[in-house]
Amino acid sequence: MDKYVIEGGKPLKGRIQTMRSKNATLPILAAALLPKSGTTTINHVPELRDIDIMLRVLRELGAEVSWDRAAKSVKINAANLNKEEAPYDLVSKMRASFLVLGSLISRLGRARVSLPGGCSLGQRPVNLHLKGFAQLGVTISEESGYVIASGSVKGGEVYFDRPSHTGTENIMIGAAISKGVTRIINAACDPEVIDVANFLNKMGADIQGAGTTVITIQGVDSLQPTTYEPMADRLESGTFLCMAAGTGGELTVDDAIADDLELVLLKLREMGCELDVNGRAVTIRSDGRLRATDFVTFPYPGFPTDLQACFVALSAQAQGISHMRETVFDDRFSHCMELMRLGAKITIHGDVATIEGVQRLNGATVMASDIRAGAGLVTACLIAEGTSEVRRIYHIERGYDALDDRLRSVGAVIQKVPE
């Protein structure tokens, strides 16, 4: 395993490119199983561990998959899709691989997909997916940690008790080829959902309303292969903006879509940063002396839970007391204990973290527990004085392509070395 060694306190300056969105690319890859013939090409695919796992799942199901890593291009031909089982050893490594459920139901009329992490149905967010397919006439059961699905999707209404972007995407994928009209009520409004709908429509689907709380899917008889480029990763753009805010300097983030980052930019301005938007680029200027503010995570278009850790890291050295309320996920403050190793003053009561800004953070060894917690820890270590180590960076590499190389290009002192 590798780790990052970071010499903090160096301002980020220059330009940095945002890669394509992981959270859009993964469901798009799953949806590429839908055409019964021909090759679908997905361009500008980031080289991430999660992408690699998804492609392994597609191969396991019988699809022909090639990945030109140098060209960042993936080609998928699912004409010979012949297996209905997505096994535990792959699905357990990456929850988004559960998105193949909709494709398998559509293509084969049956599926056997491991529950992510092997958890029971009652404790998993995938309950929303399963309830949705059941409402559309698919028979759902559980057996030895696997979801067993059989039958075809019939038009109807799906109601989500709470918005779920992966649940919304799975239903769109499963209902694209079907009889009748499907309506998703209380659908997730995330830009990634819009991107997946755009991809499906380019293949010949008829999906309307993506980006609103009600999505209508007129089932069609078949889909055709296409060529597509996923959207830019708004979460990566937000991560880079946070890193520049905390370290000071001036950084331009290319392919940062301001409309998708509205609350992120608002909060950075509240903290004292200057921001300029020029088309598909956002420039941030900061002296590193930030002001405390309060946050509440919420499904899109609310403040993104996936940037919560980065903003907690910024708040740790801001002037004053900040409050971060996490309403989307339970137990998403694991990074706070690690930030305290750097000198942060954080107390947690239920779903609220209270952060009392300190004059400076100091280098230490910390450990990533997931993708976004890891990004928050890297942000804090870039801010901290002295040398830090971030361990378990395989979590970070699930969601950030060549992060160390790109940060070095804008002035960070960061190396990836063996543990």
N, C-alpha and C positions, 0 to 999 in steps of 0.2 A: 504493500500500500504506500501511497505517496502522501505528502503533506505540503502545505505552503509555509514558507518562511518569509515574513513581511517586516520590512523596516518602515515604521510608520512616520507620520508627520510630513509627508511629501505631497505638495499640492498636485492635483491632476490638471494637466493643461494640454490643449490640442483638440483633435477630433477622434471620435470613436464610432464604429459602425455597429448598429443594432442588427443581430441575426434574425432569422425567421422564427416565428413563434412555435415553441414546443407544444403548447396547449392547443394550437390549431393543427399542427402537423400530425400529431398522433391520431386524432380522429379521422383526419383526411386519409392517412395511410390505411386505417381500418376500412374506410368507405371505398377504397380502391379495389376491394374484393368484390364489389357489386357487379361490374360488367362481366358477362359470361364469355367474352372473347376480346382479344386485342390487348394492347399494352398501355397502361397509364403511366405518365411521367410526372414526377414531383420534383421541381427544381429548387435550388437554394436550401437544401435540407441541412440543418445544423448537425455537426458530428457530436452527438450526445449519447450517453449510455442508455437513456430511455428509448431513443430512436432505434438503437441496435436491438434492444429487447423486443420492441414491437415488430421489427422486421424478422426476427427469429420466430415470433409467433406466427406471422403470415406464412413463412416457409413451412412451419410445422403443420399448417392447415392444408398445404398442397400448392400454394401459390409459387410462381417463379419470381424471384426477387433478385435484382442486381443493384448494388450501391457503388457508384463512382464517387468515392470520397473526395478526390481531388476536384472534381467538377461539382460536388455537392448535389448530385442528381440520383434519384431513385426511380427504377422502372419496375412495375408490378404487372404481371399477367396472371390472372386468377382463373383461366379457362379450365385448369385441372384441379380446382378446389374440390377436395374429396374427403377431408377429415373434419369431424364435427367437434373435436375435443381440443380446447386450449388448456394445456396442463398446468398443474400447480407450480412446478419448478420455474416456469416463466411468469405466470400471472402474479405469483407472490412477490416477484421482484419489482413489479411496476404496475400500479393499480389501473392505469389507463388502458392496459391490454384487455381489460374487461369490455372495452368498446367493440371488440369483434363479435360480441353477442348479437347485435343487430344485423351485422352482415351475414352471419351464419344462419340466423332465422330466415332472412330474406332469400339467400341462395339455396340452402339445403332443407329448410323447413324443420330443422332440428339443431340443437347445440348442447354441448356439454362443456361448460366453462368454469374453471376453478374460482371459488370466491377469493377475492384479493386477501392475501394473508391468512387464508383458511378460517376466517372468523365466521360466527354464526350469522344468519340472515338478519336477526333482530338487532344486531349491533353494527351493521354495516350501512354506509350511505347508499350502497347499490340496491337497497330496498326500493328506492325511488324508481330505479330502472325496471326492476322486476314487477312492481305494481303497475307501472305504465304498460309494459308488454301484456300483462294479464288483462288490463282494461281493453286491449286491442284483440283479444281472443286467443292469445298464445297460452298454452298450458305450461305452468312453471312449477317445479318442485326442487327439492334439495336432497342430495344423496352423497354422503361421505365427503362433505366439504365442496361439492360441485353443484352448480346450478344446471338443472336439466330443463331444456325448453323444447317444445314441439308444437307444430302447427304453423299456420301462416297469419300474417297481420291482416286484420280486417279493419276498415275505417271505423273510427269512433273518437271519443274524447279521452284525453289523458289529462289528469289534474295532478300537479306536483304540490305537495304540502309546503314545500319551500323550493326556491329556484335551485336547480342543479345544472351546471353547464355540461357535465359529462352525461347526465341523465337526458337532458334535452337533445344532445348530439346523438346518443344511442337510439332514441326514438325516431329522430329524423332519418338516420341511416336505415333503421329497420322498416320504416313506413314508406320510404321513397319508392320502392317497387311493391305495390300492393293494390288491392281492390278498394275503391271508395276514398273517402276524405277523412283525414285524421287531423284533429285539432289538439295542440298542446296548450293547456291553460296554466298560467303562472310559470311560463317558460323562462329560462335564464336569458338575460339580455346582453351577455358578454360579446365583445367584438369577435371573439373566436367562434362563437356560435354562428354569427353572420358569415364568417369566412367558410365554415364547414357547409352552410347552406349554399353559399355561392359556388363552392366546388361541386356539390351534388347537382345544382341547377345546370352547371356547365356540362355535366355528364348527361343531362336530359331530364332531371327531376323537375317537379313543379312545387316549389316551396315558397310560401309568401309569409311575410311578417317577422322574419328573423330580425332580432334586435328589439322586438317588442315582447310583451308578456303573453301574447297569443300568436302562435305559429300555425299556419294551415298548410297541410301537405295533401295535394291531390295525387293519389297513387298513379304510377305509370307502369307500363308492361315491362320495360327494360331500360337499362342505362348503357351508355357508350363510353369507351375510354377517352381520356383527354390529357392535356398537359396543363399543369397548374403550378403557381408559386404561392405558398402560404403568406399570410400577413406578417408584418414585422412584430417582434416580441415586445409588447408594451411593458411587460414586467422587467425585461432586461434593460430597456430604456430607463425605466424608473430606478432600477438598481444603480446604473451608472450616474444618474443625476444625484442620487443620495450620496454616492461615494465622493463626487465632486463637491457637494454641499459641505460635507464634513471635513474634507481635507483642505478646502480653499482652492483658489485658482480659478481658471476659466476653461470650461469644457463644452464642446459642441457634440451633441449626440445625434448622429445621422439616422434617418429612418425612425425617428421618434414622432409618433402621431399624437399631436397635442390634444386632439378631440378625445382620444382614448385615455388621456392622462390628466383630465381636467382637475380632479380633486388632488392628485399628486402634486401638480404644479401649484395649486392654491395653497397647499400646506407648506411647500417649500418657500413660497413667498411670505407666508405668515412667519416662518422661521428666520426671515431676513435675507433670503437669496434674491438676486436679480435674474429674471428669465426673459429671454427673447425667443419668439417663435418665428421661424422663417421657412414656410412650406413644410417639408418633411424633416426639419431639423430644429432642435431646441438647444439653445446656448444658455448655460448657467454660469453665473458669477457669484462667488462667495468668498468672504474673508475667513471663513471657518468659525466665526463667533455667532452662533445661532441662538435664537430665542425659543423658549419652551412654548409648546402649544398642546392642544388635546386632540385625540383621534378616536373614532369609532369605526371599526371595520364593518363592512356590509357588502352584500352581493352587488355586482355591477348594476348601476353606475355609482355605487357607494365607494368608500375608501377601500382599496384592495387588501385583503388579508395576506396576500402573498408578498406584500411590501411592508407588512407590519414590523418584521424583525429589523429591516434596514432603518426604519424611522425610530424604533426603540434605540438603536445604536446611535443615531443622530441626537436623540433626546438625552442620551447619557452624558453628553458634554455641552448641552445647551444651557443657557442662563435661565434658571427658574425651575419650576416643577411641571412636568408633563404627565398626562394620564392617557393610557392606551387601553381602550375597551375592545375586547375581542368577542364579536358576536357570531362569527361564522363557524369556527371550530372550537371544540373543547381542547384543553391541554395544549395550547399552542404558544406557551411561554418557556419552552425548554431552553431557548437561547439565553434567557435572562440570567440563569445561574452561571453560564459561561461568561457573559458580559461582566458579571460581578467579579470574576477573576481578573479582569482588566481594570477594576476599580470603580465600576458603575455602582450607583446606589439605587436599587430597585426593590420595591416591595409589591407582592401580589396578593390581592384579595379577590377570590372568585375569578371573574372574567376581566378584572381591571388590574393593569400594571401601573404603579406610580413610580415615575422616574425623577429623581432629584439630580439635576445636572451638577457635575463636578468640574473643577477647573481643568483637569486633564485626566485622560486615561493613560495607563502605562502598559507596556508590552507584557504578554503572558502567553501561556500555552492554553488553547481552547479546542473544543471538539464539536464538530458539526453533527447534528442529529437528523437533518433533512435538508432539502435543496435550499429553501428560503431562509431557514435558520443559519445555514452555512454562509449565504450571501450577506446576512446581517453581521455575522462574525467577521467576515473579510472587511466589510465596511468599517467596523469598529477598530480592527487592527490597522487599517490604513490611517485612521485618525490618531491612534495611540502613539505616544512617544516610546521609542525603543523598539526592540525586536520581539515579534510575536510568532507563534506557530499555530497554524490551523490544521488539525488532524481530521481524519475521515473525510477527506475532500472528494472521495468517490460520490458522496451525496451531492456535492456542488456540481460535479461533472455530469450528473444526470440532467441538469438544466442550463448549464452555461458552457458554451463551446470555447475552448482555449482561453479561459478567463485570464490566466496569468500572463500569457503572451500579449493579449490586448491591453491589459492594464499597464504593462511595462511600456507599451507604445505611447502612453500618455503621461508617463512620469512616475508611475508607482515603482517601488523597489520590492519586487515579489519574485520568489523562485519556487518552482515545484521540485522537491527532492524526495528520495526514498525515506520512509520512516526508519 
